[in-house]
Amino acid sequence: MAVLYNNTRCSAILLPRGCYTWCMATFSFDIVSEYDKAEMNNVYQQVEREIANRYDFKGSPAGIEWLGDKKGLKVIGSNEWQVDAVIDIIRKKLASREISSKVLDLSKSVNESNLKATKEIPFVEGLDQDKAKKITALIREKFPKVKPQIQGDAIRVSSGSKDELQAVMTTVRGADFDFVTSFTNYR
């Protein structure tokens, strides 16, 4: 029987004498793959300012635009070299705001037409099953007492010890995944 005691989930066990004994509380957090939309808006504005101020971009169509519903960026330049230069600026601004460049999906190719080159860069968000299985396998391998559960596009990690959960967070941060991981709902 699970009951709430001081906003933590506890298990109550009825002993033969009729008294209750409280077991260890369960703590948890969620692992998700998402980005801070406000920070991405700040990066967009900083990149726009730098493009406007750079001498080598004067008189060229170099710039950036939002993709539909701010789910990515559209980089514009006069040729592929300029598009790569703007992407480099975006990476620098992401790094200065402590956001991983893994949030950018650079798999699409550059489209060149009408003396203008464009590249669409959608943002990577959400954990699919393969990514979630990689994370849970890592957690199960290194921390057998911790219980990871895949719940849609998030992974709920629970344990009786806050120290173990913090060690899991450190391990996941240090792992070299090809996607961004962040932590929410720490309880």
C-alpha positions in Angstrom: 0.0 0.0 0.0 1.5 3.3 -1.1 0.6 6.5 0.9 1.7 10.1 0.8 3.6 11.3 3.8 5.1 14.8 3.7 4.6 14.9 -0.1 6.8 11.8 -0.6 5.6 8.4 -1.7 6.1 5.9 1.1 5.2 2.2 1.5 3.4 1.3 4.7 3.7 -2.2 6.0 1.2 -3.6 8.5 3.0 -5.6 11.2 1.4 -8.5 13.1 0.8 -6.3 16.1 -1.3 -3.9 14.1 1.2 -1.0 14.0 2.5 0.6 10.9 6.2 0.8 10.0 7.3 3.4 7.4 9.8 2.2 4.8 12.2 4.3 2.8 10.7 7.1 0.7 11.0 6.9 -3.1 12.7 9.8 -5.0 12.6 10.3 -8.7 13.3 12.6 -11.7 12.6 12.6 -15.4 15.2 12.5 -18.2 14.0 14.4 -21.3 15.5 15.7 -24.5 14.4 19.3 -24.9 15.8 22.7 -25.3 15.0 26.1 -23.6 12.9 28.0 -26.1 13.6 31.4 -24.4 17.4 30.7 -24.7 17.0 29.7 -28.4 15.2 33.0 -29.0 18.1 34.9 -27.4 20.5 32.9 -29.6 18.5 33.9 -32.7 18.6 37.6 -31.7 22.3 37.5 -31.0 23.1 35.8 -34.3 20.9 38.4 -36.2 22.9 41.2 -34.6 26.3 39.7 -35.4 25.3 39.0 -39.0 24.2 42.7 -39.3 27.6 43.9 -37.9 30.0 41.6 -39.8 31.9 43.3 -42.6 32.1 40.1 -44.8 28.2 39.8 -44.8 27.5 43.4 -45.9 25.5 43.6 -49.1 24.8 39.8 -49.1 21.6 37.9 -48.4 23.1 36.4 -45.3 20.6 35.9 -42.5 18.5 33.6 -40.4 14.8 33.1 -40.1 12.6 30.9 -37.9 11.1 27.7 -39.3 7.4 27.3 -38.7 6.3 27.6 -35.0 10.0 28.3 -33.9 10.9 24.6 -34.3 14.1 25.4 -36.1 16.2 27.9 -38.1 16.5 28.6 -41.8 20.0 29.9 -42.6 20.4 32.0 -45.7 23.6 33.0 -47.5 24.9 33.8 -51.0 26.8 30.5 -51.2 27.5 27.4 -49.1 30.6 29.0 -47.5 28.4 31.8 -46.1 25.8 29.3 -44.8 28.6 27.4 -43.0 29.9 30.7 -41.5 26.4 31.5 -40.2 26.1 28.0 -38.7 29.4 28.5 -37.0 28.1 31.8 -35.5 25.0 29.9 -34.3 27.2 27.3 -32.6 29.4 29.9 -30.9 26.3 31.7 -29.6 24.8 28.4 -28.3 28.1 27.6 -26.5 28.2 31.1 -24.9 24.7 30.5 -23.5 25.8 26.9 -22.3 23.5 25.1 -24.8 24.8 22.0 -26.5 25.0 22.2 -30.3 23.5 18.7 -30.4 20.2 20.5 -30.4 20.7 21.3 -34.1 19.9 18.7 -36.7 22.5 19.5 -39.4 21.6 16.4 -41.6 19.8 18.4 -44.3 21.8 19.6 -47.3 22.2 23.1 -48.6 19.8 24.2 -51.3 21.3 26.6 -53.9 19.0 28.6 -56.2 18.7 32.2 -57.6 22.1 33.2 -56.3 21.1 32.3 -52.8 21.8 29.3 -50.6 19.5 28.1 -47.8 19.7 25.4 -45.2 16.9 24.4 -42.8 18.1 23.3 -39.4 15.3 21.9 -37.2 15.8 21.5 -33.5 16.1 18.0 -32.0 13.5 17.4 -29.3 12.0 14.3 -27.7 13.3 10.9 -26.9 12.4 8.1 -29.2 12.5 4.4 -28.2 16.1 3.8 -29.4 17.5 6.8 -27.5 15.5 5.9 -24.4 16.8 2.4 -24.5 20.4 3.6 -24.7 19.9 5.7 -21.6 18.1 3.0 -19.6 20.7 0.4 -20.5 23.5 2.7 -19.3 21.6 3.3 -16.0 20.9 -0.4 -15.4 24.5 -1.3 -16.1 26.0 1.2 -13.7 23.3 1.5 -11.1 21.5 -1.8 -10.4 19.5 -0.4 -7.5 18.0 2.4 -9.5 14.8 1.8 -11.5 14.5 3.6 -14.9 11.1 3.4 -16.7 10.4 4.6 -20.3 7.3 6.8 -20.2 6.5 8.1 -23.7 9.2 10.7 -24.6 10.7 10.8 -21.1 12.4 8.4 -18.7 11.4 8.3 -15.1 14.3 7.3 -12.8 13.4 6.4 -9.2 15.4 5.2 -6.2 15.3 5.2 -2.4 18.5 7.3 -2.3 18.9 10.9 -3.5 22.7 10.3 -3.7 22.2 7.5 -6.2 19.9 9.8 -8.3 22.5 12.5 -8.3 25.1 10.0 -9.4 22.8 8.9 -12.2 22.4 12.5 -13.3 26.2 13.0 -13.3 26.7 9.8 -15.3 24.0 10.7 -17.9 25.5 14.2 -18.3 29.0 12.7 -18.8 27.8 10.2 -21.3 28.5 11.1 -25.0 25.0 10.8 -26.6 24.3 12.3 -29.9 21.3 14.2 -28.5 20.6 16.6 -25.6 19.5 15.4 -22.2 18.0 17.4 -19.4 16.4 16.6 -16.1 12.9 17.6 -14.8 10.5 16.8 -12.0 13.1 16.1 -9.4 11.1 14.8 -6.4 
